[in-house]
Amino acid sequence: MQELIKILFSKRKILLILIFVFAFITRLYLIYNTPYQNESIDLNIYRDGGQLITNGINPYNYSDKIDIRNQLRLDSIAFNVWICETQERWDFYASSNLPLSLLFYGLIDSISDGNSTIYRIFFDIIDALLALVIALILLRFWKLNPSFINLILLLGAGALSPTLLLWGAIFPEDKGLQILLMLLAILLAIDRKWFLSSIFLGCSIAFKGLGVFIIPLCLFFLINENQKIHKSNKKQFKLILLYLSLTFFFSIIWFLPYMPEIFEMMKKRIEMNLGSEVIPEHGSIWVIVMNIFPNKWEYIKTFSIAIISILWGYAFLFRKVNIPALSLFILVLFVDILLLKGSMDRMNIGLIVSMVFFSFIDIKYARILGWYTIIIGFYLYYPLIRQNRIDESVDGIYTMGYLILFCLYPLFTLFDKKIELPT
């Protein structure tokens, strides 16, 4: 067995192909055995969005082709009683994603004619590619020696990731593509392939918007020489401007056909997830806090965010954490802490991106985060196995555990005087 593992690790291309095939087949098996998820509410919303695109309707202009909108709402494809109850509700949810997401659904719809299984197979392919890219990053930067335990880590981080399998294959979700775009943007920036990186970064902004939080990380890897990013010369400054301009172009180009109506949708989505009047739902960690302290949860949230922000800011100023660490913290802060109505599929974006690239901050700590996602991640399946349903409070507990580990990292550096990272 050990000899076989050594051979696999030495033949990286073969190993990556095997991981892709294994990830794809595993997800295909789960799709085949969960046909009842073909009509899940999120998948129906994606399919409705795809229908808008293939019918040449501006998704964000509710007065565009009203008759066809009404027909799409009432047809048998992607019909959900609650979503389709009113035209106003259907219009909002069918167009509740950013342009590149809707165009992606439109591409699938043009091939599948709204077939839910084909949608899921598309998501399967994307998630298998994501598993391959995660494995590639771990092999390159996590310093994994050939061993059975590291092979498990390699598979568990992507191909057999408990959260990606549950919230991607069993429950059909498209967030794997958002994670993939972000990982590729960062990876290509590390390799100084700035043009390709700007394409993927721009697309990651146009797909779910969250790519904007990794711009500092991409710039750090792209222009950093001897880790002196704040001392950029004229040549580097020109590269920054060019990179940001290209990123802007490759993101805004998807928005242009839908302006200005798209901004109203974006405004409403932000208002639904942020603000003092918003009540946490789904897999948000604040659901747990609100259930325990119904009258004090907002104070606890504000105090907690202030404390961890001060902690990370202090650690950064005193060179205990570097720019990649701060960039990942801001991503996690927004996606997993500030947004109040996210399910595990959206939480995964912050968790997986931060875990995968934490190796540039602390490899040992990255492995701790990685093993947490694998070992504790299987806890998410408990209600599914015992009660045949999802319990998003369990997702919240899992996310809270990861966030405690992640957010307390500066304390580890403060008490370890040997650690001092350049910025």
N, C-alpha and C positions, 0 to 999 in steps of 0.2 A: 504493500500500500504506500509506504513512504517513498519508494522509488518511483512509483507512478505519479505521486504528487510532485516530486522533484522534476520529473519530465514535463508535467503540465505547466509548472511555474516557469520552466526554461523555454517552453514553446508558447510565448505569450499570445500570439495571434490565434493559435489553435484553441487555447484556453478561453479567449474572449468569444470566439465563434461558438464554442460549446456552451458558454454561459448564456449567450443570446438564444440559442436553440432551446436550452433547458428552460429559460425564463418564458419563452414563447409557448412551449408545449404545456408547461405548468399552468399558465393562464388560460390556454385553450381548454384544458381539462376542467378548470373551474367554471369557465363560461358554459361549457356543455352541461355541467351538473347544477347550474343555477339559472334555469330558463325563466324562473319567476322574477328575476331581476331585469328581464327584457322590457318591463314596463315601469321601471323605477322612475320616480318623479324627476330626478335630475336628468336622466337619460332622455325622458320625454321632452324636457325643456331644450336640451341640445338638438333633438330631432326637429322640434318646432322652429328653432333658429335656423337650422339647415334648410327647412322648407321655405322660409322667407327668402333666403339667398337664391335658391334655385328657381324661385318664382319671380325673381327680379324686383323684389320689394325692398325699399329702404327700411331696415328693421327698426330704426329709431324715429322714423316719421310715421306716427300712428294714423295719419290721414292718407297715407299712400296706399292705393288699391284696397280700399276698405272692404269691398265685396269679397275679394280673394282672401283677405285676412279672416273674414268671418267663415268662409268655407274651410280654411285650414284649421281653424279653432274647432269646428264641429265634425271634421272628418275622423275616420277611425284610426289614423296614424297618430301615435303619441297622445292619445286621448287620456286626460286625467280629469276626473270629475271636479276637483277643486280648482285646478289651474284654468280649466275651460268653462267654468261657471259664468264668468263675465268676459266680455271682449277686452275691457280695460285691464283686467288681471292677466289675461292671456298675452296681450300686447306687451305688457311690461316684462313678464318672465321670459317670453320668447326672444326678447331683445336685450336681456339682462347681462350679456357678456360683451367684451370688447370686440372690435372689428375682426381681428385676425382669428379669434375663437370662432366667430360666426362664419367666417369664410372657410375655416377648417371643417365645420359642420356641413357647410354647403357643398364642399368637395365630396365628403362622404355621402351626403344625400344624393348627389348627382350620379354616384356609382351604385348606391344601394336602394334608391327610391324609398328612403325612410326605414329600411329594414334594421331593426334594433340589433340583431346578431352581428351584422356587418359593422355597425358602429362599434360594438364591443371588440370585434377582431381588430379594427383599426387601433383602438386604445391598447389592445394587447401588443400589437407590433411596436407601438411607441414605448410602452413600458419595458418591453424586451430590449429595445435600443437603450433605454435609460439604464437598465441593469448592466448592459455592456459598458456604457460610459462610466458608471460608478465603479465597476471592476477595474477599468483602465486607470482611473484616478487613484484608486487604492494601491494598485500594483506599482504605479509610478512614484507616489509620494508618501505612502504609509510605511515603507520599508518592511514589507511582509516577507519573512523567510518562508521557504517551502515547508509547510507542516499541515497536518489535518485540521488543527484549530484555526489556522489562518485561512484555509480553504472554506471553512464554515463561515468565518467572518466575511470573506469575499462574497460568498453566496447570500448570506443573511442581510448584507447591506443593500442588496439590490434585487437579484433574481428571486430570493426567498424572503424579501423584506416583509414582515408581518403586516405592516401598515399599507405598503404598496399593493400587496395581494388582496387585502380586505377592502381598501378604498381605491380600487382601480380595476380589479378583475371581478371579485365577488359583487361589490357595489360599483357599477360602471361609472368611472370618472375620467376626466380628461386632464387632470392636473399633472400627470406624468410628463406631458409635453411641455408644460411651463417649467418644470424642474429641469428637463432635458435641455431646453433652450438656455437656461441660466448657467447650467454646468458647462455647456459647450462655449458660451461666451467667455466664461472665466478661464477655461482650459486653453482656449485659443489665445487669450491675452497673455497667459503664462508663456506660451510658445512664441509670443511676439508676432502673431499673425493678426495684425490689428484690423485689416479690412474684413476678414471673415468674422472676427470677434464682434465687430460693430454690427454686422448683419444679424447675428444671433442675439446680440444685446437689444437691438432695435425691435426685433420680433418678439423678444421676451417681454418688452414693454407693451407692444400692441396686442399681445395674447391675453395676459391677465393683469398687466400693469406693474407687477412686482419686480420686474427686471430693473426698474429705476433704482432700487436699493443696493444693487451690486455694482453700480457705476464706479464708486470709489475703489472697490476691490479690483475691478478690471483695470482701472488707471494705475493702481499701485503696481500690478504685475507688468503692465505694458511699458511703463516708462522708468520703473525703478532700476537704479544702478547703485549697487552697494547700499541699498536700502536707505537712500537719501532722497526720498520723493519730494520733500519740501524745498530741495535745492535744484529744481529743474532748470536746465539751461534753455537757450532759445530754441534749439532743435527739438527738445522734448516738449516745450510749450507749444510749438507748431503742431507736433504730433497729437497733443492733447486736444487742440482746437479741431484738427482734422477728424480725429476719432469721435469726438462729441458731435460734430456736424454730421458725420455719416450715421452715427447712432440715431440722431434726431430724424434724419431723412428716412432711415429704414423703419422707423416707428410711425412717424407722422403720415407717411404715404398711405397707410392702411386706414387712417382716420379721415383723410380729405374728402372722400366721396360721401361721408355721412355727417359732415359738419353743416350747421351747428347743433343739430338735434342730439347728437351723441353726448354732448356735454350735460344735457338734462338728465340722461340716464346715469351718467357717472356721478353727478351730484346726488341723485336720489340713492344710489347704492352706498355712497360714503355716509350719507345721513342715516341710513339703515344700520350701519355697522359701528359708527362712532358717535360720541356725544353723550351729554349728561342724562338725556331722556331715554337712551337706548337700554333695553333690558337684555342681558346676555342669554344666548340660546345655544342649542346644539352642543358642540364639543368644546365650547369656550371654558377656560379654566375658571372663569368668574361665576359660572353657574354653580359650581361647588361652593364657592365662598358665599354667594348670595343665599343658597339654601341653608347654610349654617348661620350666617349673620345677615338676615333679610333687611335690616335697617342700617347696617354699618358697612356693607360690602363696598360701596363706592368710596368711602374713606379709606378702607383697607387697600383698594386698588390704587388710589392716588398716592397713598403713602408708600406702597410697595414699588410702584414705578419710579417714584422720586428717589428712593433708597438705592435701587439697582442702577439707576442712571448716574447717580453721584458716585457709586462704587466703580462703575466702568469708566466714567470720566476721570476720576482720580487715578485709576490704574493706568489709563492712557497718558495722562499728563506726566506721570512719574515713570513712563517707559516700562511698565510692567505688562502691558498688552500693546500690540502693534495695530497698524491701519487695517489689515485684514480682519483682526479680531473685532475692532470697533465697527467695521462695515457689517460683519455677520451679526453683531449684537443689534444694530439698528434694524436689520431685516427681521430678526426674531422678535424684537420689541414690537414692530408694527404688525406683523402677520399673526403672531401667536399670543400677544399680550394686549395690544390696543384694540384690535378688531374683536367685536363682541358676539358675532353670530356665525363664526366659522365652524364647519364640520372638520373631521380629521383629514379629509382630502386636501383642504386648504392649509391646515396646520402643517401638513407634511412638507409643504414647500419650504417653510422656514426651518423645520427640523432637519430635513435631509440635506439641504444645501449647507447649513451650518455644520452638520456632522461631517460631511464629506471633506470640506475644506478646512476643518479645524486642525488638520495636520500641519498647516503652515503657521500655526500658533503653538501647538503642543501635540506631538504625535501620540504620546501616551494617553493624554486626556482625550484625544480624538477616538482612540480605541475604546476608552471607557464609555464615551457617548455612543459609539457604534454597538458595543455589546449591550448597552441599555436598550437600544431600539430593537435588538434581536430578542433578547431574553424577556424583557418586560413587555415587548410588543405582542407576544403570544397571549398575554393576559386579555387583550382586546377580543379574543375569540371566545372567552368564557361565556358571556351571555348568549352568543350565537349558538354555541354548542348546547348549553343547558336550556335555553328558552326559545331558541330558533328566531331570535330577533337581535337587533343591534341596540346597545345601551350606550348612548353618547356621554353619559356621566363617566363611564369607564374610560372613554377616549380622553375626557378632561383630566382624569387622574393620571393617565399615562403622560399626557402633555405636560401637566404640572410637574411631574417627576423629572422629565427631561429639562424643563426650564429651570428648575432648582439647581440641577447639576451644571447646566450651561451658565446661568447667571452668577453663580457663586465662584466661577473660575478665577476672577480677580483676587478673591480672598486667598486662593491657593498660591497665587504668585506673590501676594503681599507677605505671606508667611514663609515663603521659600526665597531666601536671599540670593540663592544661586541663579535664579531666573531673572534675566533682564533682556528684553527683546528690543531690537532697534526699531525705530519708526521711520 
